[in-house]
Amino acid sequence: MTFLEYSFDSAIKFGGWALSAILGLYTLYRNHISDRRIKRAELAQKSAEDRLREVESRGKAPYLVPSSELSPQLYEEEDGQIHMWSVRNGNVLSVARKKIPAETDDGRQIILPLENHGATARRIRIETSLKCCVLRQEPKLDSARGRIFLKYQYERELLGKPAELKISFESQDGYQNIHTYRTVHGEFVFERVDPS
């Protein structure tokens, strides 16, 4: 075998090896790109499912906002008795009274009228740092219209400080979720922060 034949054989072998290596690297690269596309597609699908769940959560949930209506009074039934909260009282917030007077007695009930711009719920539970906080709906009376309001105990040192409320609910068709709202102690503020 001459040097030229030996070199030609080596070149063929080296070329075959180099081609195999290049094809192997290309296959690895192609698999890597495919894996990235699959992961991206899975993330997009998960993101779409999360958005769908959020839309469902919004559609089947109560959506509470401060009442834009200036009602002369609100009614509450408690312990078999009917109580009336007049908007002229200093402890009832409204579009006309955005803040409770600072000299209000500690322990007095604060009334924050709300409107539900979402779905009705058959069960609602509230977790919050506000004392004695409950969500009420007016009883069935001729002069009541079924309005809802938040009621909690006034604490002078907390006036103007934000408070968070986690509201767990169950919709009429059994859908359950928790939404987070924010208010300001003694002020006409009530906004949903999660989902925003």
Protein Blocks (a to p, Z undefined) as FASTA:
>chain_A
ZZklmmmmmmmmmmmmmmmmmmmmmmmmmmmmmmmmmmmmmmmmmmmmmmmmmmmmmmmp
ccddddfbdcfbdcddeehiacdddfkbmkbgcfklmbdcfklcehiacddddddfbdcd
fbdcdddfbehiacddddddfkbghiacddddddfklgoiacddddddddfkopacdddd
dddehiacdddfbdZZ
